[in-house]
Amino acid sequence: MGEWEFYRIPGCGADEPPFLWTWQCRAPDGRVIAAPETFRFLLDCVAHARLNGYGGGPLLTRREPGRITPARVPLRIVSARAG
């Protein structure tokens, strides 16, 4: 489907963890599709992304949301690109 990015955002509230996970995907036509919710655990976030077309790679992680661009170096690349 495109390039997938999983990133952390600060949690807000006394009952939430210090950060939460969310995802976004940049489709080949330039559209950005983002998760409508946040997740306490990365694996829950990835599972939700799989329901929306994520097929297992690339798994880019960042501390803050941002635009996915090839020139930008992510903080950590977990797996290779998927088509």
Helices and strands as residue ranges (DSSP letters): E 3-10, E 19-26, E 32-34, H 42-51, E 60-62, E 76-77
